[in-house]
């Protein structure tokens, strides 16, 4: 069993907790300090007497659902997994497997007797090796990146973690790590999804074509661009460029416009010529 325990602020600074007498609050802290790695306490009444709390304080913790009690005399901290989380490879087995089998873990990571969550007795190691091939991990936990010894759990909030290195830890820090140990594997770059082509409406085509003609100050030399004709032609022949699916209908609109208009402000640029070459039209439109 670990020597150090933690208490979540969401529990010990809640109104429900602070509304209790100080003796009941103290009893909760002492119960948490003496619980095993699953939150079970085998002698809640002895701990009550040790810290000077009354029987009413113990009953108050039960009434407010801070602890759950069993016929065997044992008790369990309801929000144990909120206060503490002990990794499966470092967790000691509880002495109360029968009581554990009657509990579930709800969406708030709290023990409950209602069948509304994951059975608590399934919350244990499974035969699954982490990416570093170092240890067994839980289905419900994320393995740490650092590889540490089992003893590290017992003192994980000690001086080594706070930066006050001991002589042993200093020597360990100077040891070169084997390749692939002591660091997370680099993240793989995410593949970008291709943008899905959405067929435009006649109104969208007309609006875009009108804006483009005005922005470039183009002068008509042939037939006026008609959005209905543009959409109808691609509906009949397929929305594609050559043999490939079309990715940008606005580029096709610009190509159609350049077939019938010229730029008064400048001679057709090389970029416009390349835009025309980018589309392969079959037949005469």
Secondary structure in CASP SS format (residue, H / E / C, confidence):
PFRMAT SS
TARGET T0000
AUTHOR 0000-0000-0000
METHOD secondary structure of the structure
MODEL  1
X C 1.00
X C 1.00
X C 1.00
X C 1.00
X C 1.00
X C 1.00
X C 1.00
X C 1.00
X H 1.00
X H 1.00
X H 1.00
X H 1.00
X C 1.00
X C 1.00
X H 1.00
X H 1.00
X H 1.00
X H 1.00
X C 1.00
X C 1.00
X C 1.00
X H 1.00
X H 1.00
X H 1.00
X H 1.00
X H 1.00
X H 1.00
X H 1.00
X H 1.00
X H 1.00
X H 1.00
X H 1.00
X H 1.00
X H 1.00
X C 1.00
X C 1.00
X C 1.00
X C 1.00
X C 1.00
X E 1.00
X E 1.00
X C 1.00
X C 1.00
X H 1.00
X H 1.00
X H 1.00
X H 1.00
X H 1.00
X H 1.00
X H 1.00
X C 1.00
X C 1.00
X C 1.00
X C 1.00
X H 1.00
X H 1.00
X H 1.00
X H 1.00
X H 1.00
X H 1.00
X H 1.00
X H 1.00
X H 1.00
X C 1.00
X C 1.00
X C 1.00
X E 1.00
X E 1.00
X E 1.00
X C 1.00
X C 1.00
X C 1.00
X C 1.00
X C 1.00
X E 1.00
X E 1.00
X E 1.00
X C 1.00
X C 1.00
X H 1.00
X H 1.00
X H 1.00
X H 1.00
X C 1.00
X C 1.00
X C 1.00
X C 1.00
X H 1.00
X H 1.00
X H 1.00
X C 1.00
X C 1.00
X C 1.00
X C 1.00
X C 1.00
X C 1.00
X H 1.00
X H 1.00
X H 1.00
X H 1.00
X C 1.00
X C 1.00
X C 1.00
X E 1.00
X E 1.00
X C 1.00
X C 1.00
X C 1.00
X C 1.00
X C 1.00
X E 1.00
X E 1.00
X C 1.00
X C 1.00
X C 1.00
X C 1.00
X C 1.00
X E 1.00
X E 1.00
X H 1.00
X H 1.00
X H 1.00
X C 1.00
X C 1.00
X C 1.00
X C 1.00
X C 1.00
X C 1.00
X E 1.00
X C 1.00
X C 1.00
X C 1.00
X C 1.00
X C 1.00
X C 1.00
X E 1.00
X C 1.00
X C 1.00
X C 1.00
X C 1.00
X C 1.00
X C 1.00
X C 1.00
X C 1.00
X C 1.00
X C 1.00
X C 1.00
X C 1.00
X C 1.00
X C 1.00
X H 1.00
X H 1.00
X H 1.00
X H 1.00
X C 1.00
X C 1.00
X C 1.00
X C 1.00
X C 1.00
X C 1.00
X C 1.00
X C 1.00
X C 1.00
X C 1.00
X C 1.00
X C 1.00
X H 1.00
X H 1.00
X H 1.00
X H 1.00
X H 1.00
X H 1.00
X H 1.00
X H 1.00
X C 1.00
X C 1.00
X C 1.00
X C 1.00
X C 1.00
X C 1.00
X C 1.00
X C 1.00
X C 1.00
X C 1.00
X C 1.00
X C 1.00
X C 1.00
X C 1.00
X C 1.00
X C 1.00
X C 1.00
X C 1.00
X C 1.00
X C 1.00
X C 1.00
X C 1.00
X C 1.00
X C 1.00
X C 1.00
X C 1.00
X C 1.00
X H 1.00
X H 1.00
X H 1.00
X H 1.00
X H 1.00
X H 1.00
X H 1.00
X H 1.00
X H 1.00
X H 1.00
X H 1.00
X H 1.00
X H 1.00
X H 1.00
X H 1.00
X C 1.00
X E 1.00
X E 1.00
X E 1.00
X C 1.00
X C 1.00
X C 1.00
X C 1.00
X C 1.00
X C 1.00
X H 1.00
X H 1.00
X H 1.00
X H 1.00
X H 1.00
X H 1.00
X H 1.00
X H 1.00
X H 1.00
X H 1.00
X H 1.00
X C 1.00
X C 1.00
X E 1.00
X E 1.00
X C 1.00
X C 1.00
X E 1.00
X E 1.00
X C 1.00
X C 1.00
X C 1.00
X H 1.00
X H 1.00
X H 1.00
X H 1.00
X H 1.00
X H 1.00
X H 1.00
X H 1.00
X H 1.00
X H 1.00
X H 1.00
X H 1.00
X E 1.00
X E 1.00
X E 1.00
X C 1.00
X C 1.00
X C 1.00
X C 1.00
X C 1.00
X C 1.00
X H 1.00
X H 1.00
X H 1.00
X H 1.00
X H 1.00
X H 1.00
X H 1.00
X H 1.00
X C 1.00
X C 1.00
X C 1.00
X C 1.00
X C 1.00
X C 1.00
X C 1.00
X C 1.00
END
